[in-house]
């Protein structure tokens, strides 16, 4: 179903199902004797959501071993590159003394539970109310305990989330580490700018942000449709062409640099190489030339 201005979702529908798909990839990369990740909660969370396709994908019952991008090994390496990047971002931020972290559109992210947070760190997770309620309840039933003070904030990012964040205890006077993982392409261009405006307004000097760097202006118009068609071979029924917002937009780097942030971009190829992986030779492997992962620090 195509996006609308006030659409809502849970973890089995619309944008929420993509969060479950990402968790399924983390589960695959965390399982087996040659595991590349250590996310013990991804597998049971995906099973609790109950989307049959993703459960079968975890169990190896479906897949396309001949697809250069969607074969099991490449999927494991892709999610490992992405997950390690954002994990390392938080580790470096807390090593530098930051004790306030915000995960925007947190989905089935389990970093509040599985990373080693310094004493006194507060992790804020923002997402749709149904998503927050499901994950909080399911992890409690699994016996999982946060490794930091976890403050969930049940709100749509199109609503007044800065106010909700304040009400949850957020202190804009302290430096903050922000991540927006797998989020920007699901926002209209103007909403992406407003997101960064709000982050900048809430950030004390020394704050940091990590997100994907996408050159969407160079991505073919049928990119999402091609990826959707390929994904259907492994059983997915998520129509990315209906969920992505396309059209001209600022890159995260351009916009943040214009608002006082110092930018560093690690290209996708560099990120794969840093993890010892070969970059997939496939037209759908990245969001445009020069795309990758961005970190920024507010001076």
N, C-alpha and C positions, 0 to 999 in steps of 0.2 A: 504494500500500500504506500502511495506517494506521501511525502511529508506535508504537513500543514503547520500553520503558525502556532497552534496550541495543542499539537498531538501529544499523547502520553503513551508510555510503554512500560512493560515489565521485562524480565530477563528472557522471556520466550517470544517476544514480539518486537518488530521494528528495530530501532537502534539497540535496544536492550539485548536482542538476540546476537548482535555482533560482539557484545561484551562476553556472552557465553561462548561464542566461537573462539575468542582470544583465550579465554580460560581453558578451553579444550586443548588448544595448542600448547599452553603451558603445562597442562597435565601430561600430554604426550612427551614433551621434552623432560619432564620430571620423573617419568617411569622407566623402569628397566635398569639393567646393570651398567649401561653406558649413559646414564642420565646427564643431561647438560644443565638442567636447572634443579632447584630444590624448593618446589612449591607443593607441600603436602596437602594443601587445602583445595587446590584447583580441581583435582579429580572428584572428590566428594561433592563439591559445590555444583559442578556440571551435572553430575548424576541427580542431584536434588532438584535442579531446574527441570530435568526430565525430557529434553529434546533428544529424540531417539537417534537422529543423525549424528549428533556430537558424541553420544555415548558409544555408538558403533565405531566412530572415527578413533576415539581413545583406545578402544579394544582391538583395533586393527581389522575390523570386519569389513570396512569399506575404504576406498582410497584409489588413487591413480598413480601407480609406480612409474609410469612412463611420462608423466607431466613434469617438465623441468622445474616448475615453480611449486606445484602442489603435491609432489611426492613426499613421502613421510620424512625422509632425512632433511630435505630442504625446508620443509615446514618447521621442523625442530630447530634448525639453525636460524631461520628467520626470527622466530619468537625468542630464541636465546639472545640474539643480538639486541633486539628491542628491550627485552626484560632486563638484561644486564646493564644496558645504558641507563635506564631510569633507576635501577637499584643503586648503581654506583653514584649517580647524581645525589641521592639522598645521603649515602655514606659520606661523600666528600663534604656535603653541606653541614652535616652534624659534626664532622671532624673539625670544621671551621668554626664551630661554636653555635650554629643555628639550632634552636630548640623548638621551632614552630614549623610544621609541614602541612601543606594543603594538597589533597588529591582531588582534582576536578573531574567530574564524571567518573567516579571511582569504580562503578560496575562491580565486577568480582575481583578487584584488586585485593591482594592479601598482604601487602607490605606492612600494614600496621601490626600484623601478627607474626610475620616471618623474618623481618629484618631485625638486626641488633641495634636498638635505639638507645642512645644515652639516657641516663636517668633525668627526668624532668622534661622529656620531649613530649609535645602534644601533636597528635596527627588528626587533622580534620578531613573527613571524607564527605564530599558533596555529590548527591545524585538524586534521582527521582525517589519519592517516598516509598513506592513499592519495592524498588531495587534495594534501598537502604534497609528496609524492614526484613526483606527476605534474607539478605546476607547476614545481618546481625543475628537473626533468629537461628539460621542454619548453622553458623559457626559456633554459636553457644550450644546447640544440641550436639555438635561434634566434639565439644569439650575444648575448643580452641580459646585461648586467652590472648588478648593483645599484648604486644611487647612494649607498648608505649601507652600513654593516655590517649585513647581513641575517642574523638568527639564526632559522631556522625551528624551530618546536617542534611535533612531530608527536604530538598528543594530543587526545582527545575532551574537550570542556569539561565533560562529566559525570564525568570522572575527576579525579585530583589534579593539575590543571594548574598551580596555584601552585608545587608542588614541581618540576614539569618546567620551569617558567619560571626558577626559581632555578638549576636545574642547567644551563640554557642561558646563564647569565651575568647574569641580571637582578639589578639592585641596588635593593632597596626603599628604600634611603636616599636615592636621587636622585628628583627630581620626574619624573613619567611622563605622557606623553600617550597616552590610551587611546581606541580607537574600537571600538564595537560596532554595525557598520552592517548593517542588514537581518537582525538576529539575534534580537531579543527575542521576536518572535511565534512563533518556532520552539522556545521554551523554555517548559516548564510554569511557572505562576506562582511556585512555590516555588524552582525552579531559577533563575529570573530574580533573585529576592531573594538567593540564595546567590552568584550571579555578582557582584552589587554588593557583597555582604559581603566577598568575596575581593578585589575591586578596592580597596575602601576600606582593607582591612588591608594591602595591598601598596603603598599610595600615600603618599609623603612629602608634607608641606605644599607647596602650589603645583602639585600634580598636576592634570591636566585630563582630562575625559572628554567624548566626543561620541557621541550615539546618537539614534535616532528617539524622538520623544515621541508616545505613542499613548494615546488615550482609548478603550481597547477596551470599556469598560463602556457606551459609547454607540453602539458599532458593532452593526448588526443581526446576528442570529444566522446569517443566510444570506448574509452579506457575501462570505465566501470562496467559497461555492458559486456565487454570481452571477459573481464574477470568473473562476472556473474555466470556467464555461459560455461567457463572453465570449471568454476566451483560446483556447478550442478553435476559434473561428472563424479564428484565424490559425495554426492547426496545432499549438498546444501540447497536450501530453497530461499536463502536470503538474496533479495534483489538489490544489490548495491547501487544500481543506476537510479533506483527510487529513493535511496537514503542519502546519497552524497549531494552536497550543494556545489554546483559547478559555477563557472563564470569567473570573470576577472576579480581578483582580490589581492590585497597586500600579502606579501610573504610575512611570516612571523618575524623574520630577521629585520626586514625593512621597517616594519611598524614599531617594533620594540626599540630599534636603534634611534628612531625619531623621538622616542620618549625617555631618553637618558640611560638606556640599558647598553652594556657592552656585550657584544655578540660573538659567539664562537660556534661554527658549524662543522660537524663531523659528517662527511658524506656517507651515503649508504655503503659504497665500496670500501671506504676507509674503516667503517664500523665492522664489516664482515672480516676484513683483513686483520683487524685488531683482535678478533676472536679466533683467528686461525681458520676461517672458512673461506671457500671460494664464492665469489659473488655470482648469483644465478644469471646465466645468459638467457634472458627472457625479456621481451618487450614490456611485460607487466610487472617487472621486479621493483620498480621505484616510482615515486610520484614526480616524474620529470627529471631532466638533467640537473645535476647538482643538488638533488634532494638528499635528505639524511636526517640528522638529529641536531637540535639546537640547544645550547645552554646560553644563558644570559645573566649578567650580574648588574644590579642597579648601583650606580656610583654615588 
